[in-house]
Amino acid sequence: MHICPRCESNRSEVVTRSPVKGAWEVLLCPVCMFTWRTSEPDSITDPAKYKSAFKVNPQDIPNAAHVPPIPERVQRRS
Protein backbone atom coordinates (compact mmCIF):
# COMPACT_ATOMS: atom_id res chain seq x y z
CA MET A 1 0.00 0.00 0.00
CA HIS A 2 1.21 3.49 -0.86
CA ILE A 3 0.27 6.79 0.76
CA CYS A 4 -0.79 9.57 -1.61
CA PRO A 5 1.88 12.29 -1.65
CA ARG A 6 -0.72 15.01 -2.27
CA CYS A 7 -3.54 14.29 0.23
CA GLU A 8 -1.88 11.58 2.35
CA SER A 9 -4.76 9.15 1.88
CA ASN A 10 -3.84 5.49 2.28
CA ARG A 11 -6.33 4.40 -0.38
CA SER A 12 -4.07 4.47 -3.45
CA GLU A 13 -4.74 1.92 -6.18
CA VAL A 14 -2.45 0.42 -8.81
CA VAL A 15 -3.57 1.57 -12.27
CA THR A 16 -0.92 -0.26 -14.27
CA ARG A 17 2.49 -1.88 -13.96
CA SER A 18 5.64 -1.71 -16.06
CA PRO A 19 6.05 -4.38 -18.71
CA VAL A 20 9.39 -5.02 -16.99
CA LYS A 21 8.39 -6.71 -13.75
CA GLY A 22 9.07 -4.52 -10.71
CA ALA A 23 10.37 -1.49 -12.65
CA TRP A 24 7.47 0.82 -11.73
CA GLU A 25 3.75 1.08 -11.04
CA VAL A 26 1.32 3.90 -11.78
CA LEU A 27 -0.81 4.68 -8.76
CA LEU A 28 -4.07 6.62 -8.45
CA CYS A 29 -5.48 8.23 -5.35
CA PRO A 30 -9.29 7.94 -5.48
CA VAL A 31 -9.60 10.74 -2.91
CA CYS A 32 -7.82 13.59 -4.75
CA MET A 33 -7.36 11.92 -8.18
CA PHE A 34 -3.58 12.37 -8.11
CA THR A 35 -1.61 9.86 -10.18
CA TRP A 36 2.09 9.11 -9.89
CA ARG A 37 4.64 6.57 -10.96
CA THR A 38 6.62 4.81 -8.24
CA SER A 39 9.86 5.50 -10.13
CA GLU A 40 9.44 9.30 -9.75
CA PRO A 41 11.86 11.10 -7.38
CA ASP A 42 11.11 11.31 -3.66
CA SER A 43 9.92 14.89 -4.11
CA ILE A 44 6.92 13.41 -5.95
CA THR A 45 6.41 10.05 -4.23
CA ASP A 46 7.21 10.78 -0.58
CA PRO A 47 4.42 12.66 1.25
CA ALA A 48 6.97 14.21 3.63
CA LYS A 49 8.96 15.64 0.70
CA TYR A 50 6.04 16.61 -1.55
CA LYS A 51 5.80 20.43 -1.84
CA SER A 52 3.33 21.74 0.72
CA ALA A 53 2.02 24.32 -1.79
CA PHE A 54 0.60 21.42 -3.82
CA LYS A 55 -0.88 19.47 -0.90
CA VAL A 56 -4.65 18.95 -0.79
CA ASN A 57 -6.76 18.59 2.33
CA PRO A 58 -9.32 15.83 1.63
CA GLN A 59 -11.93 17.77 3.62
CA ASP A 60 -11.64 20.66 1.14
CA ILE A 61 -12.24 18.53 -1.96
CA PRO A 62 -16.08 18.60 -1.87
CA ASN A 63 -15.92 22.42 -1.82
CA ALA A 64 -13.40 22.72 -4.65
CA ALA A 65 -14.42 24.80 -7.64
CA HIS A 66 -15.54 22.82 -10.63
CA VAL A 67 -13.78 23.34 -13.93
CA PRO A 68 -16.17 25.19 -16.24
CA PRO A 69 -17.28 23.40 -19.39
CA ILE A 70 -15.56 24.24 -22.64
CA PRO A 71 -17.90 26.24 -24.89
CA GLU A 72 -18.90 24.89 -28.26
CA ARG A 73 -16.48 25.65 -31.04
CA VAL A 74 -17.50 28.51 -33.33
CA GLN A 75 -17.05 27.91 -37.04
CA ARG A 76 -15.19 30.83 -38.59
CA ARG A 77 -15.84 31.88 -42.13
CA SER A 78 -12.83 32.37 -44.35
C-alpha positions as CSV (number, residue, x, y, z in Angstrom):
1,M,0.0,0.0,0.0
2,H,1.2,3.5,-0.9
3,I,0.3,6.8,0.8
4,C,-0.8,9.6,-1.6
5,P,1.9,12.3,-1.7
6,R,-0.7,15.0,-2.3
7,C,-3.5,14.3,0.2
8,E,-1.9,11.6,2.4
9,S,-4.8,9.1,1.9
10,N,-3.8,5.5,2.3
11,R,-6.3,4.4,-0.4
12,S,-4.1,4.5,-3.5
13,E,-4.7,1.9,-6.2
14,V,-2.5,0.4,-8.8
15,V,-3.6,1.6,-12.3
16,T,-0.9,-0.3,-14.3
17,R,2.5,-1.9,-14.0
18,S,5.6,-1.7,-16.1
19,P,6.1,-4.4,-18.7
20,V,9.4,-5.0,-17.0
21,K,8.4,-6.7,-13.7
22,G,9.1,-4.5,-10.7
23,A,10.4,-1.5,-12.7
24,W,7.5,0.8,-11.7
25,E,3.7,1.1,-11.0
26,V,1.3,3.9,-11.8
27,L,-0.8,4.7,-8.8
28,L,-4.1,6.6,-8.5
29,C,-5.5,8.2,-5.4
30,P,-9.3,7.9,-5.5
31,V,-9.6,10.7,-2.9
32,C,-7.8,13.6,-4.7
33,M,-7.4,11.9,-8.2
34,F,-3.6,12.4,-8.1
35,T,-1.6,9.9,-10.2
36,W,2.1,9.1,-9.9
37,R,4.6,6.6,-11.0
38,T,6.6,4.8,-8.2
39,S,9.9,5.5,-10.1
40,E,9.4,9.3,-9.7
41,P,11.9,11.1,-7.4
42,D,11.1,11.3,-3.7
43,S,9.9,14.9,-4.1
44,I,6.9,13.4,-5.9
45,T,6.4,10.0,-4.2
46,D,7.2,10.8,-0.6
47,P,4.4,12.7,1.2
48,A,7.0,14.2,3.6
49,K,9.0,15.6,0.7
50,Y,6.0,16.6,-1.6
51,K,5.8,20.4,-1.8
52,S,3.3,21.7,0.7
53,A,2.0,24.3,-1.8
54,F,0.6,21.4,-3.8
55,K,-0.9,19.5,-0.9
56,V,-4.6,19.0,-0.8
57,N,-6.8,18.6,2.3
58,P,-9.3,15.8,1.6
59,Q,-11.9,17.8,3.6
60,D,-11.6,20.7,1.1
61,I,-12.2,18.5,-2.0
62,P,-16.1,18.6,-1.9
63,N,-15.9,22.4,-1.8
64,A,-13.4,22.7,-4.6
65,A,-14.4,24.8,-7.6
66,H,-15.5,22.8,-10.6
67,V,-13.8,23.3,-13.9
68,P,-16.2,25.2,-16.2
69,P,-17.3,23.4,-19.4
70,I,-15.6,24.2,-22.6
71,P,-17.9,26.2,-24.9
72,E,-18.9,24.9,-28.3
73,R,-16.5,25.7,-31.0
74,V,-17.5,28.5,-33.3
75,Q,-17.0,27.9,-37.0
76,R,-15.2,30.8,-38.6
77,R,-15.8,31.9,-42.1
78,S,-12.8,32.4,-44.3
